[in-house]
Amino acid sequence: MRAIPTLKISISGVRGVIGASLTPTLLTRFAQAFGTYVGPRTIVLGRDTRTSGEMVRQAVIAGLLSSGCRVIDLDICPVPTVQLLVRERKAHGGICITASHNPAEWNALKFINAEGLFLSPGQARELLDIYHQGDYTKVSGANMRSVEPITGAGDVHIQAILHAVGALPKTSRNLKVALDSVNGAASQLAPKLLESLGAEVVSINTTPNGLFPRGAEPIAENIGELCELVKSSGADVGFAQDMDADRLAVVDETGTPIGEDYTLVLATRYILSRTPGAVVANLSTTHALDPVVTHFGGRLHRAKIGEANVTEMMQATNAIIGGEGNGGVIYPHINYCRDSQVGMALILHLLADTGKPLSQLLGEFPRYHIIKEKLECPSDKIAEALKMIRRDYADCEMDLRDGVKVLFANQSWLHVRGSNTEPIIRIVAEAETEPAAKEIVGAVYAKVKRLLATN
């Protein structure tokens, strides 16, 4: 099998391995392309804590200034904070420097439009056309604009959340929260937010130094230390973030991780109990969400994978909440983006309002088992693999909007698709039992593996 490339350029942005493919020259050219696309206007810039972040930041600033842009530099802050500040400062776009859940050696650029949303597929294709053509706007030294470093962006974010959902109601005992921010972009913002809401906080991995104390994804196998902290501290809930703080995983009061998908289920349960309406989730989100939405008289819409696709459908349906099954909660009253800070606030309000422990609340939902697997696959082989899946499951109901989603009986399903951010195939299955879900994923994994071995 050919080597997996270390650079990914797509409508989701550009990401790669520092020192191997993501070079200062490439970064500067992408920033020049974005400056050319937006025009000589104001761009908000922020980054996560990766050790390569300062190098990338300087290369991006150089590209933006050379194309005539003015830069508002937030330095280290979560992605949703950048998106919020684009709107607050009436900027014309933004760039987030983060590789999100990718390993430490990776970094990336995510591009934001004037509405504070990630570029739509059409907008992203325009940007890519400019990058590939290489005909960038260039201004003279006399016309170079300034870089405005600002502090306090996190406080703006906290105030927006407090304004939208309020502090927790006063009770005889404050909720206790165990927090793991993976030494990432929210290491300082998240504890401050939780305390502002009225919670007691015990934390680990909240030093914003970019040193990964665990795998960046807040999945069960990576958050064992948080689970132990919940138990040892007697916390009511545990929250785990990823490096750019758009995803949230939750641990119940027994120290058991509940699964990323149930982050959105809990947040939706709280919002719908107060304001019924439409909800949007992506195709790979648990079907446990369906009865919750139905119970409160709402309507659930399914979108293609990707925050831009979910937010686009949320706007089209006037949804009151939405998100993705990777721990991403989108609450439009604050931000049209995945925001782990918002997810924490909504779940804490749910706990305070109901007075029930998290494990009891979860017992009120249908509980399915979801298994997520990924397989390295050259980008030019993904279409062939998906064609094989369509053929092998031709007798089943399918949704082909994003890869192949196969719907089985008893709420079981399978979703196979190529990643927008990495040269991999993602395989997700959900079933009533863990062995059943593993069996579905295992069978598909083996099929794709055999296909790749023959090429």
C-alpha positions in Angstrom: 0.0 0.0 0.0 1.3 3.5 -0.8 2.4 5.8 2.0 -0.3 7.9 3.6 0.3 11.6 2.7 1.0 14.1 5.5 -0.9 17.0 3.9 -4.6 17.4 3.4 -6.1 20.3 1.4 -9.8 20.2 1.2 -12.9 22.3 1.6 -12.4 21.9 5.4 -9.2 23.9 5.1 -5.5 22.8 5.1 -3.8 20.6 7.6 -0.5 18.7 7.7 2.5 17.6 9.7 4.8 20.4 10.8 8.3 19.9 9.3 7.1 17.4 6.7 4.4 19.1 4.7 2.9 22.1 6.5 5.7 24.6 5.8 5.9 28.4 6.4 5.8 29.0 2.7 2.6 27.0 2.2 1.0 28.6 5.3 1.8 32.1 4.1 0.4 31.3 0.6 -2.9 30.1 2.1 -3.1 33.2 4.2 -2.4 35.3 1.1 -5.2 33.4 -0.7 -7.6 34.1 2.1 -6.7 37.7 2.2 -7.2 37.9 -1.6 -10.6 36.1 -1.2 -11.8 38.4 1.6 -10.2 41.6 0.3 -8.1 44.2 2.3 -10.3 44.0 5.3 -10.2 42.9 9.0 -9.4 39.3 9.9 -9.6 37.7 13.4 -6.8 35.3 14.2 -6.6 32.7 17.0 -4.7 29.5 17.8 -4.7 26.5 20.1 -1.7 25.8 22.3 0.3 23.4 20.0 4.0 24.0 20.2 4.0 24.8 16.5 1.3 27.4 16.9 3.6 30.4 17.1 5.5 29.5 13.9 2.2 29.0 12.1 0.8 32.3 13.5 3.7 34.4 12.3 3.5 32.8 8.8 -0.3 33.5 8.6 0.1 37.1 9.8 2.8 37.6 7.1 0.4 36.4 4.4 -2.5 38.4 5.6 -0.5 41.6 5.9 1.0 41.2 2.5 -2.4 41.0 1.0 -3.6 44.2 2.7 -5.5 42.8 5.6 -5.8 44.2 9.1 -5.3 41.5 11.8 -7.0 41.2 15.1 -4.8 38.8 17.0 -6.5 36.9 19.9 -3.5 34.5 20.3 -4.5 31.4 22.3 -8.2 30.9 22.5 -10.9 28.3 21.6 -12.2 28.1 18.0 -15.7 29.2 19.1 -14.2 32.3 20.7 -12.7 33.3 17.4 -16.0 32.7 15.6 -17.8 34.8 18.3 -15.2 37.7 18.0 -15.6 37.8 14.2 -19.2 38.8 14.8 -18.5 41.0 17.9 -15.8 43.0 16.1 -17.7 43.0 12.8 -14.7 41.5 11.1 -14.8 40.2 7.5 -13.4 36.7 8.3 -11.3 34.7 10.6 -8.6 32.0 10.7 -8.2 29.4 13.5 -4.8 27.7 13.8 -5.6 24.3 15.1 -5.5 20.7 14.1 -8.3 19.9 16.6 -8.2 16.2 17.4 -5.1 15.3 15.3 -1.9 14.3 17.1 0.6 16.9 18.3 2.8 16.9 15.2 -0.1 18.2 13.1 -1.4 21.7 12.7 -4.0 23.3 10.4 -5.9 26.4 9.3 -9.6 26.7 9.5 -11.3 29.5 7.6 -14.3 31.5 8.9 -16.6 33.9 6.9 -18.0 37.3 8.0 -21.0 35.6 9.7 -18.7 33.7 12.1 -19.3 30.4 10.3 -16.9 28.0 8.7 -16.8 28.5 4.9 -19.5 26.8 3.0 -18.5 24.3 0.4 -18.9 26.8 -2.3 -16.9 29.5 -0.5 -14.2 27.0 0.3 -13.9 26.0 -3.3 -13.5 29.7 -4.3 -10.7 30.0 -1.8 -9.0 26.8 -3.1 -9.2 28.1 -6.6 -7.4 31.3 -5.6 -4.7 29.3 -3.7 -4.1 27.0 -6.7 -4.0 29.8 -9.2 -1.4 31.7 -7.1 -2.5 35.1 -8.2 -2.6 36.9 -4.8 -3.3 40.5 -3.9 0.0 42.2 -2.9 0.3 45.6 -1.3 3.3 47.9 -1.0 5.0 48.5 2.3 3.3 51.9 2.6 -0.1 50.2 2.4 0.6 47.5 5.0 -2.0 47.6 7.8 -1.6 46.8 11.5 -1.8 43.8 13.8 -4.0 44.6 16.8 -3.3 42.2 19.7 -6.3 42.0 22.1 -6.8 40.4 25.4 -10.1 39.5 27.1 -11.7 37.6 24.3 -12.4 34.7 26.7 -14.3 37.1 28.9 -16.5 38.2 26.0 -17.3 34.5 25.4 -18.1 33.9 29.0 -20.4 36.9 29.2 -22.2 35.8 26.0 -22.9 32.4 27.6 -24.1 33.9 30.9 -26.4 36.4 29.0 -27.9 33.5 27.0 -28.4 30.9 29.8 -27.8 32.6 33.1 -25.9 31.5 36.1 -27.0 28.3 37.8 -29.9 28.6 40.3 -28.9 29.1 43.9 -29.2 25.8 45.9 -27.9 24.5 49.2 -25.0 22.9 47.4 -23.1 24.0 44.4 -22.5 21.5 41.6 -19.0 20.1 41.6 -17.3 19.7 38.2 -14.2 17.8 37.3 -12.5 19.3 34.2 -9.9 18.1 31.8 -8.9 20.7 29.1 -6.0 18.6 27.6 -3.7 21.7 28.2 -5.4 23.2 25.2 -7.0 26.4 24.1 -9.7 26.5 26.8 -7.3 25.8 29.7 -7.9 29.2 31.2 -11.4 30.0 29.8 -13.2 26.8 30.9 -12.4 26.9 34.6 -13.3 30.6 34.7 -16.6 29.9 32.9 -17.6 27.1 35.3 -16.9 29.3 38.3 -18.9 32.1 36.8 -21.8 29.8 36.3 -21.6 29.0 40.1 -20.0 25.6 40.0 -17.1 24.3 42.1 -14.2 23.2 39.9 -11.5 20.6 40.3 -9.3 20.4 37.3 -6.4 18.6 35.5 -4.5 19.4 32.3 -5.4 23.1 32.4 -1.9 24.5 31.7 -2.0 26.0 28.2 1.5 24.7 27.1 0.4 22.5 24.2 2.0 19.4 25.7 -0.5 16.6 25.1 -1.1 14.8 28.4 -3.4 12.3 26.7 -4.8 11.6 23.2 -6.4 14.8 21.9 -9.8 13.3 21.2 -12.0 13.3 24.3 -13.0 9.7 23.8 -13.4 7.1 26.6 -9.9 5.5 26.2 -8.3 8.9 26.6 -10.0 10.3 29.7 -9.3 7.7 32.3 -7.5 10.3 34.5 -10.7 12.4 34.5 -12.8 9.4 35.4 -10.6 8.8 38.4 -10.8 12.5 39.4 -14.6 12.4 39.3 -14.6 9.5 41.7 -11.9 10.7 44.1 -13.3 14.3 44.3 -17.0 13.3 44.6 -17.8 15.5 41.5 -21.3 15.6 40.1 -20.0 15.5 36.5 -16.8 15.4 34.6 -16.1 17.4 31.4 -13.3 16.6 28.9 -12.5 19.0 26.0 -10.3 18.7 22.9 -7.4 20.9 21.9 -9.5 23.6 20.2 -12.4 23.3 22.7 -15.3 22.7 20.2 -16.0 19.1 21.4 -17.1 18.0 24.8 -17.2 14.5 26.4 -19.0 13.9 29.7 -18.4 11.6 32.6 -21.2 10.7 35.1 -21.0 10.9 38.9 -19.8 7.3 39.1 -16.7 8.0 37.0 -18.2 6.4 33.9 -17.8 8.1 30.5 -21.2 8.3 28.8 -20.1 8.5 25.2 -19.6 11.6 23.1 -23.0 11.2 21.4 -24.9 11.7 24.6 -23.4 15.2 25.1 -25.8 16.5 22.4 -28.7 14.3 23.8 -28.3 15.9 27.2 -28.0 19.5 25.9 -31.0 19.0 23.6 -33.1 17.5 26.5 -32.5 20.8 28.5 -33.3 23.2 25.6 -36.4 21.4 24.4 -37.8 21.2 27.9 -37.8 25.0 27.8 -38.3 25.9 24.1 -39.7 23.2 21.8 -38.5 23.4 18.2 -36.5 21.9 15.4 -33.2 20.1 16.0 -30.4 19.2 13.5 -27.8 16.5 13.9 -25.5 14.8 11.5 -25.9 11.4 10.0 -23.5 9.7 12.4 -25.2 11.0 15.6 -26.9 8.4 17.8 -30.5 7.6 17.1 -31.1 7.9 20.9 -31.7 11.6 20.0 -34.8 10.8 18.0 -37.2 9.9 20.9 -36.0 12.8 23.0 -36.9 15.2 20.2 -40.2 13.5 19.6 -41.1 13.5 23.3 -40.9 17.3 23.4 -42.8 17.8 20.2 -39.8 18.7 18.1 -38.6 17.6 14.7 -35.2 16.1 14.0 -33.4 16.8 10.7 -30.2 14.9 9.7 -27.4 16.7 7.9 -24.2 15.7 6.2 -21.1 15.4 8.4 -19.3 18.7 9.0 -20.1 21.7 11.1 -20.8 23.9 8.0 -23.4 21.4 6.8 -25.1 21.2 10.2 -25.2 25.0 10.7 -26.5 25.5 7.1 -29.5 23.1 7.8 -30.0 24.7 11.2 -30.5 28.1 9.6 -32.7 26.6 6.9 -35.0 25.0 9.5 -34.7 27.7 12.2 -33.5 25.0 14.6 -33.1 26.0 18.2 -30.2 23.5 18.9 -28.1 21.1 16.9 -24.7 19.5 16.7 -22.7 16.4 15.9 -22.2 13.0 17.6 -18.6 13.8 18.3 -19.5 15.9 21.4 -20.3 19.1 19.4 -23.2 21.2 20.6 -24.4 24.2 18.6 -26.7 26.7 20.3 -27.5 29.6 18.0 -28.4 32.0 20.8 -24.7 32.1 21.5 -22.8 30.9 18.5 -23.6 29.0 15.3 -20.7 26.6 15.9 -19.7 23.6 18.1 -18.8 25.0 21.5 -17.8 22.8 24.4 -18.2 25.8 26.8 -21.9 26.1 25.8 -22.3 22.3 26.2 -21.0 22.4 29.7 -23.4 25.3 30.6 -26.5 23.6 29.2 -25.7 20.2 30.9 -25.1 21.9 34.3 -28.4 23.7 34.0 -30.1 20.4 33.2 -28.5 18.9 36.4 -29.5 21.9 38.5 -33.1 22.1 37.1 -33.9 18.4 37.5 -32.0 17.8 40.7 -31.2 14.3 39.4 -27.8 12.7 39.2 -26.5 12.3 35.6 -26.7 8.5 35.7 -30.4 8.7 36.5 -31.0 11.2 33.7 -29.3 8.9 31.3 -31.5 6.0 32.4 -34.5 8.0 30.9 -33.0 7.8 27.4 -32.8 4.8 25.1 -29.3 3.5 25.4 -27.6 2.2 22.2 -24.0 1.3 21.8 -22.0 3.1 19.1 -18.6 2.0 17.8 -16.4 4.3 15.8 -13.4 3.0 13.8 -11.1 4.5 11.2 -8.8 3.0 8.6 -6.0 4.7 6.8 -6.9 4.9 3.1 -5.4 6.9 0.2 -7.9 9.5 -0.9 -8.1 8.1 -4.4 -9.3 4.7 -3.0 -12.2 6.0 -0.9 -14.7 6.0 -3.8 -13.9 2.4 -4.6 -14.4 1.4 -1.0 -17.8 3.1 -0.8 -18.9 1.5 -4.0 -18.2 -1.9 -2.5 -20.3 -1.0 0.6 -23.2 0.0 -1.6 -23.0 -3.2 -3.5 -22.7 -5.5 -0.4 -25.7 -3.9 1.4 -27.8 -3.3 -1.7 -30.8 -5.0 -0.1 -30.9 -2.5 2.8 -32.3 1.1 3.1 -29.5 3.6 2.5 -28.8 7.3 2.8 -26.2 8.3 0.2 -25.9 12.0 1.0 -22.5 11.6 2.7 -20.7 8.3 2.0 -23.0 5.4 2.7 -25.4 5.1 5.7 -27.1 1.7 5.9 -30.2 1.4 8.0 -30.9 -2.0 9.6 -33.7 -3.3 11.8 -34.0 -2.5 15.6 -32.5 1.0 15.2 -29.1 -0.5 14.1 -27.2 1.4 11.4 -23.8 1.7 9.7 -22.2 4.8 8.3 -19.0 4.6 6.1 -17.4 7.8 4.7 -14.2 9.4 3.8 -12.9 11.9 6.2 -12.8 15.6 5.2 -9.7 16.2 7.4 -7.5 13.1 7.1 -6.7 10.4 4.5 -8.9 7.9 6.3 -12.2 6.1 6.0 -14.4 6.4 9.1 -16.7 3.5 10.0 -19.5 4.1 12.6 -22.1 1.6 13.7 -24.8 1.7 16.4 -26.8 -1.2 17.8 -28.7 -2.2 20.8 -25.7 -4.1 22.2 -22.0 -3.5 22.0 -21.2 -6.9 20.5 -23.7 -6.3 17.7 -22.2 -2.8 16.9 -18.7 -4.3 17.0 -19.7 -7.0 14.6 -21.0 -4.6 12.1 -17.9 -2.4 12.2 -15.6 -5.4 12.2 -17.1 -6.9 9.1 -16.8 -3.6 7.2 -13.3 -2.9 8.4 -12.2 -6.4 7.1 -13.9 -5.7 3.7 -12.1 -2.4 3.2 -8.8 -3.9 4.4 -9.0 -6.7 1.9 -9.9 -4.2 -0.9 -6.8 -2.0 -0.1 -4.6 -5.1 0.1 -5.4 -6.0 -3.5 -4.5 -2.6 -4.9 
